[in-house]
Amino acid sequence: MTSSYSADQIQVLEGLEAVRKRPGMYIGSTGPRGLHHLVYEVVDNAIDEALAGYCTHIEVDINTDGSVTVTDDGRGIPTGIVAKTGKSGIETVMTVLHAGGKFGGGGYKVSGGLHGVGVSVVNALSEWVEVTVWREKRIHTQRYERGTAVTELVAKPYKEQEARTGTSVSFMPDTQIFTTGIEFDYTTLAGRLRELAYLNAGVRMTFTDNRVTPARVETYHYEGGIQEYVAYMNREKEPLHQEIIFIQGERNGIQIEVALQWCVDAYSDNLLGFANNIRTIDGGTHLEGLKAVLTRTMNAIARKRNKIKENEANLGGENVREGLTGVISVKVPDPEFEGQTKTKLGNTEVRGIVDSLVGEVLTEYLEFRPNVADAVLDKAIQAFKAAEAARRARDLVRRKSVLESSPLPGKLADCSSRDPSESEIFIVEGDSAGGSAKQGRDRQFQAILPLRGKILNIEKTDDAKIYKNTEIQALITALGLGIKGDEFDPSQLRYHRIVIMTDADVDGAHIRTLLLTFFYRYQRALVDQGYIYIACPPLYKVERGRSHYYCYSDRELNNLIQHEFPSNASYTIQRFKGLGEMMPTQLWETTMNPGTRTLKRVEIEDAAEADRVFTVLMGDRVGPRREFIETYGSRLNLTDLDI
């Protein structure tokens, strides 16, 4: 223990040292999400060139050695000397935090990489970075290692006749920082690049993976922009009106694009909000404005067309949005994002602009297309009636539960703590597993809710049936969820870790899928904001002499027997068919003890793909599901099936 604390101990972290010391502050984490964030930071710079109107083609390559190269045909990073730093523009952008052309100096009007940490953070967290800039008929190159320039900026004249311009950045993430691995996932990157191509109509993106032979190449190029995005999300659904409603405009320097389409066979809404190409998971003023104007406009048209009588109540926002898929993308010159990870837009002026612009265009659009207006309103009125029926069913249940002292479900074994941030709830299948879990838990902060049988698949059912279902009612009241379609209020949530703990067999997987469908469709913010977890109970217990080992997969079991034990060892293997078979102490040790357990947090990287998969696998239509099984069935290893 050090006893002296003098001025000598106060450290000043110079430049990029701070980033290497606390990478999580700049990229969110040093796990897979932070690793992929490096690529997005570099791509965002290329997209900003596209937004400024100078770049039309962006190439992203994963190279054979696992590094990544991003090339654009924009203006190229300026190469002249920056007066304030005495270094070239390239070196300033690469090595100085909060340096860039996006802070109002006239270089860019709108940009996604706002914090100005962007590419310098990529430089700080990479083993090496190589930058090539084509500008003013010269080709400039420079190499950096762990944030420091190791070569001078070398400039050579062009061989080619035409003067090409642009920037290429190659980087290799640093294994000292990303200790869990530096392998990029193709699907994760493809999802984000596709999303960017939809949001920036006309930009061509080429994504190549050179780690496989032959190289895997995909091109994303959508002239229709977000209209094509909505069509892509709804391709497995049945649209209520063929034409996608598209609204575009600019006011006070703020550009707005909205695409909307309602579907017959969907019971919840799927609204994605983007601000300066960044997906705003936690919503913000642009989404608030859109929701308000949709409700107001549809109610006004409903009254005008005599769909709602004078003495009847207005349609609620969730009724109007039932079955709606929509994308709103705003480009704001001076965005205020709440939080470094930029997941909520705070600019108050955006709300009013979205409200007035969408209100005018949507009213005019629907007045000229009464059949579309009628179809949407009929669906909304049907939703309103179903919601009323559901409310009556809910009130009936509430009145029944008033007779008991507490409205919480009787099956719930609650925890003593009243602080949601430290409390967690385990949702288990059946009473036997519930019994073990109740005996094995830490009563201070762990609650248990056993469910009987398989819950309702809410992808296929309307609201009235949802609220009549006992198991779903127990879930809603135990967790403190509001009504479906209402704004999510985290302060009402009774537990901040909701853990799905099912058996490791086919039935367990089915129940887990049904629960995930419930959370995703009933209150999607739970999933988006990271409150849902999946427990990982062991599959086997291996006993050898007095020692015992738990294995969580067949691979672990084989590894233990082949590599850890001598060839002549005698041991016994017990396979756990269900959680009910485990002793309470075993369940605590392996699955519930925060010190030793493994929990998987449910996260959604590609919102559109997640929505489509839920529709295909859990929805009403058999055709798309059959096609899915035919496409992917051949890749299944049949021995993995628990038949």
Buried (B, 14 or more C-beta within 10 A) or exposed (E): EEEEEEEEEEEEEEBBEBBBEEBEEBBEBBBBBBBBBBBBBBBBBBBBBBBBEBBBBBBBBBBEEBBBBBBBBBBBBBBEEBEEBEBBBBBBBBBBBEBBBBEEEEBBBBBBBBBBBBBBBBBBBBBBBBBBBBBBEBBBBBBBBBBEBEEEBEBEEEEEEEEEBBBBBBBBBBEEBBEEEBEBEBEBBBBBBBBBBBBBBEBBBBBBBBBEEEEBEBEBEBEBBBBBBBBBBBEBBEBBBEEBBBBBBEBEEBBBBBBBBBBEBBBBBBBBBBBBBBBBBBBBBBBBBBBBBBBBBBBBBBBEBEBBEEEEEBBBBBBBBBBBBBBBBBBBBEBBBEEEBBBBBBBEBBBEBBBBBBBBBBBEBBEEBEEBBBBBBEBBBBBBEBBBBBBEBBEEBEEEBEEEEEEBBEBBBBBEBEEBEEBBBBBBBBBBBBBBBBBBBBEEBBBBBBBEEBBBBBBEBBBBBBBBBBBBBBBBBBBBBBBBBEEBEEEEBBBBBBBBBBBBEEBBEBBBBBBBBBBBBBBBBBBBBBBBBBBBBBBBBBEBEEEEBBBBEEEBBEEBBEEEBEEEEEBEBBEBBBBBBBEBEBBBBBBBBEEEBEBEEBEBBBBBBBBBBBBBBBBBEEEBBEEBEEEEEEEEEEEEEEE
